[in-house]
């Protein structure tokens, strides 16, 4: 998504040119290009798919909507397995229309995970709950902190359900380092993502993730936390940014790789 203006073949070519060996994919471009075609593309390019994003949106009250969400998440698990990644990132979903019941929404997530976790395990895929910044709680994700994500994840085996650590969403939370240690001790850090916090936020706030180094977050500090917790996996960069998307995608890809080198160890 950092360079969503690139086609998947263009992305694969750019990664090869820059020596990038890992890529996190989103479902929409994969579906548009074709699941089997994408799997072959990344294999032929020598790329490892680190995660697939996204599953989730599991807070519906209506039985038909709930069944639809569960079916879509099972498809997402199937897609992750076909792409060769063991991790599906979950954005849990916001409050249903007219609801103010955060607790009830979170319990419905747990109820859905009780069905999806075993299905994912059978396909060799882990579910990674991603807490989003509280500004998204109403419409996108009622899971706002790593503590809330871990409280959900720990109801299930670690090889079924863990968490996503994303700097953009947790950098403000002074309890997050302890929660990273908690997640690491249980083997539940399933992916680690970087994005910077810049202001002013754009209208709608969804596309406000800043390029690494442009904002307020100390990336090395968070890298230290996850590595101290035992995480040894890939580090993803995931930027939603209209200004970046309007630029030449290969230029943005190269810039992002350079910023990653400058701001991580």
Secondary structure, 3 states (H helix, E strand, C coil): CCCCCCCHHHHHHHHHHHCCCEEEEEHHHHHHHCHHHHHHHHHHCCCEEEEEEEEECCCCCCHHHHHHHHHHHHHHHHHHHHHCCCEEEEECECCCCCCCCHHHHHHHHHHHHHHHHHHHHHCCCEEEEECCCHHHCCCCECCCCHHHHHHHHCCCCCCCEEEEEEHHHHCCCCCHHHHHHHHHHCCCEEEEEECEECCCCCCCCCCEEECCCCCCCCHHHHHHHHHHCCCCCCEEECCCEHHHHCCCHHHHHHHHHHHHHHHCC
